[in-house]
Amino acid sequence: MDELEFVVAARIQFPELFDTQFNVGSVAFLPYIGVEGGWDVYKFIDDDRHSTDDITTVVRGTLGTTILIHKQFGFNIQYAHDFMEKKDHILSGGIVMDF
């Protein structure tokens, strides 16, 4: 899978929307929804002819949660689905750290 994407992402967390926080013991769950938009330019830069037809539009919705173990440490899990040309299903995760 060869991709080089330039995207802008925006999301809103449910606790900001509904003024509630989900806790299981001392662990906080911050679910969110969002949208990402931009371009995948891998084919454009990989091909010698550099045709703009090779630039793919990326528009995807996201759904995820941030799991905070502590105020400064947690994990992020996200599912994203493309709505335009690519039709990708993306599951990603990461570490959240605040310094």
C-alpha positions as semicolon CSV with decimal commas, in nm:
position;residue;x (nm);y (nm);z (nm)
1;M;0,000;0,000;0,000
2;D;0,174;0,315;-0,123
3;E;0,019;0,641;-0,006
4;L;0,131;0,994;0,058
5;E;-0,162;1,193;0,189
6;F;-0,199;1,555;0,284
7;V;-0,512;1,584;0,498
8;V;-0,672;1,824;0,743
9;A;-0,864;1,666;1,028
10;A;-1,127;1,802;1,265
11;R;-1,304;1,624;1,546
12;I;-1,539;1,692;1,833
13;Q;-1,533;1,493;2,154
14;F;-1,864;1,383;2,308
15;P;-1,777;1,525;2,654
16;E;-1,750;1,870;2,491
17;L;-2,083;1,819;2,314
18;F;-2,292;1,674;2,596
19;D;-2,098;1,798;2,901
20;T;-2,054;1,443;3,033
21;Q;-1,752;1,223;3,093
22;F;-1,743;0,844;3,071
23;N;-1,533;0,675;3,341
24;V;-1,460;0,313;3,425
25;G;-1,288;0,335;3,759
26;S;-1,015;0,595;3,724
27;V;-0,988;0,550;3,344
28;A;-1,160;0,819;3,134
29;F;-1,306;0,741;2,789
30;L;-1,340;1,038;2,551
31;P;-1,529;0,923;2,239
32;Y;-1,527;1,150;1,933
33;I;-1,647;1,188;1,576
34;G;-1,464;1,374;1,304
35;V;-1,389;1,431;0,939
36;E;-1,066;1,436;0,735
37;G;-1,016;1,585;0,392
38;G;-0,726;1,627;0,152
39;W;-0,535;1,457;-0,127
40;D;-0,332;1,142;-0,186
41;V;-0,043;1,247;-0,413
42;Y;0,165;0,926;-0,421
43;K;0,080;0,837;-0,784
44;F;0,143;1,199;-0,887
45;I;0,501;1,206;-0,754
46;D;0,578;0,841;-0,841
47;D;0,492;0,878;-1,211
48;D;0,730;1,058;-1,450
49;R;0,451;1,241;-1,634
50;H;0,313;1,413;-1,314
51;S;-0,049;1,425;-1,430
52;T;-0,301;1,589;-1,198
53;D;-0,535;1,299;-1,283
54;D;-0,315;1,092;-1,050
55;I;-0,411;1,302;-0,743
56;T;-0,684;1,126;-0,544
57;T;-0,929;1,319;-0,327
58;V;-0,958;1,196;0,032
59;V;-1,276;1,259;0,233
60;R;-1,334;1,032;0,529
61;G;-1,538;1,019;0,845
62;T;-1,377;0,914;1,170
63;L;-1,504;0,758;1,489
64;G;-1,282;0,687;1,785
65;T;-1,205;0,715;2,151
66;T;-0,921;0,844;2,362
67;I;-0,863;0,632;2,671
68;L;-0,689;0,834;2,943
69;I;-0,510;0,624;3,204
70;H;-0,380;0,942;3,364
71;K;-0,423;1,310;3,274
72;Q;-0,096;1,297;3,083
73;F;-0,097;0,942;2,938
74;G;-0,340;0,732;2,741
75;F;-0,424;0,558;2,417
76;N;-0,619;0,653;2,107
77;I;-0,818;0,410;1,889
78;Q;-0,979;0,531;1,566
79;Y;-1,181;0,390;1,276
80;A;-1,202;0,589;0,952
81;H;-1,391;0,526;0,628
82;D;-1,339;0,705;0,295
83;F;-1,646;0,841;0,117
84;M;-1,490;0,938;-0,217
85;E;-1,268;0,748;-0,460
86;K;-1,060;0,532;-0,227
87;K;-1,331;0,359;-0,014
88;D;-1,067;0,257;0,245
89;H;-1,145;0,123;0,592
90;I;-0,871;0,232;0,833
91;L;-0,823;0,117;1,191
92;S;-0,548;0,299;1,378
93;G;-0,418;0,342;1,729
94;G;-0,161;0,543;1,913
95;I;-0,024;0,669;2,239
96;V;-0,141;1,002;2,386
97;M;0,111;1,193;2,595
98;D;0,088;1,541;2,742
99;F;0,405;1,725;2,843
